[in-house]
Amino acid sequence: MLTLSIIVPVYNVEAYLPKCLDSVIDPALGDYEIVCVDDGSSDSSPQILAEYQARYPQLIKVISTVNSGVGAASNTGLEHAAGEFVTFLDSDDYYAPHAVPEMLEACHREYDITIFDFSNVSESGRLINTTRGCNRSEGSFTLEEYPQLLFEMPSKANKIFRHTLFTDHSVTFPAHVWFEDYRTTPKLYIHAGKIRYLSRIWYNYLQRSSSITHGTNAAKNLEIIAASEDLVSYYRDAGLYEKYQNELDYTVYYNALLTTTDRVNLIDPGSAVQGQLLDWFLENFPDYRQNPYFRSMGSKYKLLHFLIAHRQYRALHLLLNANNILKGK
């Protein structure tokens, strides 16, 4: 068995795919593979994949599927992966130099999940900022020891997973939806033994205007409701909701209300989606103000919450735009 499978879902990324693949190819290394899943691309991405596979047949697998979204493509990659560990690389992103050998060294049988850092970069390659993968010092822990893990970014891209976390517990990514990582990664924490955080910047996350966080489809953001309900239900079914209720409820608050309302507001401050998100949250989490994490929020989040709770969406829009200007966005 190989140590690591790097799964790369691919869909219409001809302009970015060569840089992505070049960042993961190291013929001098053994013990890893690149599993590329073409999700029904209609541009030249399939031809690019074929060319790279012909050059590196011992390293690259290519699987072609009908278009079903990044979640389904990730599942297909998992089905074909031969590695004891797996990680995921979006096909418009790319790894830092020397990332692959360091990631191979990080694949240790003592740990079920390894979390690492990433950089946000512009399309010109300019570094925007770096983001910690975990808000604690380096070292190992479990979900029970660090329940605030549920607050960390749920992206699958800055994590290395033991392959059997998915297969032994029938955890899969949902197809044809947004927020597939939010619906999936936190479920794996239940089944993981030791989790490790390494302060290493291995991943370059390309900030594209067409990404979810920059998209213009406000209504699509309502999928965060189903995603939140799915996550909470999973913990309920596992008999762990009460144990992690404060963390789960605050995670839903932060992701489904605060962050998603801000995103929708930047698209359209008059969107009815904002009120729908608030109404759903108030109906399902009426006692949220008693949550210790909500009560200890910083002043910035409290101001955002005040505007959202009082449906002051125009004022929220002005504030968010001013903040983006200050950040140079």
C-alpha positions in Angstrom: 0.0 0.0 0.0 1.2 3.5 -0.8 1.5 6.0 2.0 -0.3 9.0 0.4 -2.9 9.6 -2.3 -3.4 13.2 -3.4 -6.9 13.5 -4.8 -7.4 16.2 -7.4 -11.0 16.9 -8.5 -10.9 18.6 -11.9 -13.6 20.6 -13.7 -12.9 23.2 -16.4 -9.7 24.6 -15.0 -7.5 24.5 -18.2 -5.9 27.8 -17.2 -4.8 26.5 -13.8 -4.4 22.8 -14.1 -0.7 22.6 -15.3 0.5 24.7 -12.4 -1.5 22.6 -10.0 -0.1 19.3 -11.3 3.5 20.6 -11.5 3.3 21.4 -7.8 2.6 17.8 -6.9 4.8 15.9 -9.3 8.1 14.7 -7.9 9.3 11.7 -9.9 12.2 11.2 -7.5 9.8 10.3 -4.7 8.1 7.1 -4.3 5.2 6.0 -2.0 2.6 8.4 -3.2 0.2 8.9 -6.1 -1.9 11.6 -7.7 -5.5 10.6 -8.3 -7.1 13.1 -10.8 -10.9 12.9 -11.2 -12.2 14.7 -14.3 -15.7 15.7 -13.4 -17.0 16.0 -16.9 -14.9 19.0 -18.0 -15.9 20.6 -21.3 -12.6 22.5 -21.8 -9.2 21.2 -22.5 -8.7 19.8 -19.0 -9.1 16.2 -20.1 -6.4 16.6 -22.7 -4.0 18.2 -20.1 -4.6 15.3 -17.8 -4.0 12.8 -20.5 -0.7 14.5 -21.4 0.5 14.5 -17.8 -0.5 10.9 -17.3 1.4 9.8 -20.4 4.5 11.6 -19.0 4.1 10.2 -15.5 2.2 6.9 -15.7 3.7 5.6 -12.5 2.5 8.6 -10.6 -0.8 9.8 -12.0 -4.2 8.1 -12.2 -7.0 9.7 -14.2 -10.6 8.8 -13.7 -13.4 10.4 -15.9 -16.9 10.9 -14.6 -20.1 12.7 -15.6 -20.4 16.1 -14.0 -21.6 15.7 -10.4 -19.8 18.3 -8.5 -16.6 18.4 -6.4 -18.2 16.3 -3.6 -18.9 13.4 -5.9 -15.5 13.7 -7.6 -13.9 13.6 -4.2 -15.8 10.4 -3.4 -14.6 8.9 -6.7 -11.1 9.8 -5.8 -11.4 8.0 -2.5 -12.7 4.9 -4.2 -9.6 4.7 -6.4 -7.0 5.9 -3.9 -4.5 3.3 -2.8 -2.9 5.3 -0.1 -3.1 4.7 3.6 -3.6 8.4 3.9 -5.4 10.8 1.6 -5.5 14.6 1.1 -7.3 16.8 -1.4 -6.0 19.5 -3.8 -8.4 21.7 -5.7 -7.3 21.9 -9.3 -7.0 25.6 -9.4 -4.8 25.7 -6.3 -1.3 24.4 -5.9 1.2 23.3 -3.3 4.2 25.2 -2.0 7.7 23.9 -3.0 8.8 20.9 -1.1 5.3 20.3 0.3 4.9 16.8 -1.1 8.0 15.3 0.6 7.2 17.0 3.8 3.6 15.8 3.7 4.9 12.2 3.2 7.0 12.6 6.2 4.0 13.8 8.2 2.0 10.7 7.4 2.5 8.9 10.7 0.5 5.9 11.8 0.0 7.4 15.2 -2.2 10.2 13.8 -5.6 9.9 12.0 -5.7 13.5 10.9 -2.9 16.1 10.4 -3.9 19.7 10.0 -1.6 22.3 8.3 -1.6 25.9 7.3 -2.2 27.6 3.9 -1.7 30.8 2.0 -4.3 32.8 0.2 -2.9 34.0 -3.2 -4.2 36.1 -6.0 -4.4 35.0 -9.6 -1.2 36.8 -10.3 0.5 34.8 -7.5 0.6 37.6 -5.0 0.5 36.5 -1.4 -2.6 37.9 0.2 -2.2 36.4 3.7 -1.5 33.2 5.5 -4.0 31.3 7.6 -3.4 29.0 10.5 -5.0 25.6 10.1 -5.6 25.4 13.9 -5.7 28.0 16.6 -3.5 26.2 19.1 0.1 25.3 19.4 1.6 22.4 17.5 1.0 19.0 18.9 -1.5 16.2 19.1 -5.0 16.1 20.6 -8.4 14.6 20.3 -11.8 16.1 19.8 -12.7 15.5 23.4 -9.5 17.3 24.5 -10.0 20.2 22.1 -13.8 20.6 21.3 -13.1 24.0 19.7 -11.8 22.0 16.8 -15.3 22.3 15.6 -14.7 26.0 15.1 -11.7 25.5 12.8 -12.1 25.8 9.1 -13.6 22.6 7.9 -11.8 22.5 4.6 -10.5 19.1 3.5 -7.7 20.7 1.6 -5.5 21.6 4.6 -5.7 18.2 6.1 -4.3 14.7 5.7 -6.7 11.9 6.6 -6.3 8.3 7.3 -8.2 6.7 4.4 -10.2 4.3 6.6 -11.8 7.3 8.4 -14.0 7.5 5.3 -14.3 3.8 4.4 -14.8 2.3 7.8 -17.5 4.8 8.8 -19.3 5.3 5.5 -18.5 9.0 5.5 -18.8 10.5 2.0 -19.1 14.0 0.5 -22.5 15.1 -0.7 -23.0 15.6 -4.5 -24.4 18.6 -6.3 -24.3 20.9 -3.3 -22.2 23.7 -1.8 -20.6 23.5 1.7 -19.6 19.9 1.2 -16.6 20.2 3.5 -18.7 21.7 6.3 -21.1 18.7 5.9 -18.3 16.1 6.0 -15.0 17.0 7.7 -16.4 17.6 11.2 -18.0 14.2 11.1 -14.6 12.6 10.8 -13.4 14.2 14.1 -15.8 11.8 15.9 -14.0 8.7 14.5 -10.4 10.0 14.7 -8.1 9.0 17.4 -5.1 11.3 17.6 -5.2 14.5 15.6 -2.1 16.6 15.0 -1.5 20.2 14.0 1.7 21.1 12.2 2.5 24.8 11.6 3.5 24.2 8.0 2.3 26.2 5.0 1.9 23.6 2.3 -1.2 24.8 0.4 -1.7 27.9 -1.8 -5.4 28.7 -2.0 -6.2 30.7 -5.2 -8.7 33.5 -4.6 -10.9 33.4 -7.7 -13.9 35.7 -8.3 -15.9 32.6 -9.3 -15.4 30.8 -6.0 -18.3 30.3 -3.5 -17.0 33.1 -1.3 -17.0 35.5 -4.2 -20.0 34.1 -6.1 -23.1 36.0 -7.1 -25.8 33.4 -6.5 -27.3 34.6 -3.2 -30.1 32.0 -3.0 -27.6 29.1 -3.3 -26.3 30.1 0.1 -29.5 28.8 1.7 -27.9 25.3 1.3 -26.0 26.2 4.5 -29.2 25.4 6.3 -29.4 21.8 5.1 -25.6 21.4 5.7 -26.0 22.6 9.3 -28.9 20.3 10.0 -27.0 17.4 8.5 -24.0 18.0 10.7 -26.0 18.4 13.9 -28.1 15.3 13.1 -24.9 13.3 12.6 -23.8 14.2 16.1 -27.2 13.5 17.5 -27.3 10.0 15.9 -23.9 9.3 17.4 -25.2 10.3 20.8 -22.7 13.2 21.0 -24.9 16.3 20.5 -25.3 17.0 24.2 -21.6 16.6 24.8 -20.6 19.1 22.1 -23.8 21.1 22.1 -22.2 24.5 22.9 -19.5 24.0 20.2 -22.0 22.7 17.6 -24.5 25.4 18.2 -21.9 28.1 17.9 -20.5 26.5 14.8 -23.9 26.7 13.2 -24.3 30.3 14.4 -21.0 31.3 13.0 -21.3 29.5 9.7 -25.0 29.5 8.9 -25.9 32.9 10.3 -23.0 35.2 10.7 -20.6 34.3 7.9 -23.3 33.4 5.3 -25.3 36.5 6.0 -22.2 38.6 5.5 -21.5 36.8 2.2 -25.1 37.2 0.9 -25.1 40.9 2.0 -22.0 41.6 -0.1 -23.8 40.1 -3.1 -27.1 41.9 -2.5 -27.9 43.9 0.6 -31.6 43.7 -0.3 -31.6 39.9 -0.6 -34.4 38.1 1.2 -32.0 35.3 1.9 -30.7 37.2 4.9 -34.0 37.3 6.6 -34.6 33.6 5.8 -31.3 32.7 7.4 -32.1 34.7 10.5 -35.7 33.3 10.8 -34.4 29.7 10.5 -31.7 30.2 13.1 -34.0 31.9 15.6 -36.6 29.1 15.3 -34.1 26.3 15.7 -31.7 27.9 18.2 -33.8 30.2 20.4 -31.5 30.0 23.4 -28.3 30.9 21.5 -27.6 33.9 23.7 -26.9 31.6 26.6 -24.1 29.9 24.7 -20.8 30.8 26.4 -19.0 31.1 23.1 -21.6 33.6 21.8 -21.4 35.5 25.1 -17.6 35.8 24.8 -17.5 36.9 21.2 -15.2 39.8 20.3 -16.6 43.3 19.7 -16.3 43.0 15.9 -18.6 40.0 15.8 -21.0 41.5 18.3 -21.4 44.5 16.0 -22.0 42.3 13.0 -24.5 40.3 15.1 -26.4 43.5 16.2 -26.9 44.6 12.6 -28.0 41.1 11.5 -30.3 40.6 14.5 -32.0 44.0 13.9 -32.1 43.4 10.1 -30.0 46.5 9.4 -28.7 45.1 6.1 -27.8 48.4 4.5 -25.7 49.4 7.4 -24.1 45.9 7.4 -23.3 46.4 3.7 -21.6 49.7 4.3 -19.6 48.2 7.2 -18.5 45.1 5.2 -17.5 47.1 2.2 -15.5 49.5 4.4 -13.7 46.6 6.0 -12.8 45.1 2.6 -11.4 48.4 1.5 -9.2 48.6 4.6 -8.0 45.0 3.8 -7.2 46.0 0.2 -9.8 43.6 -1.3 
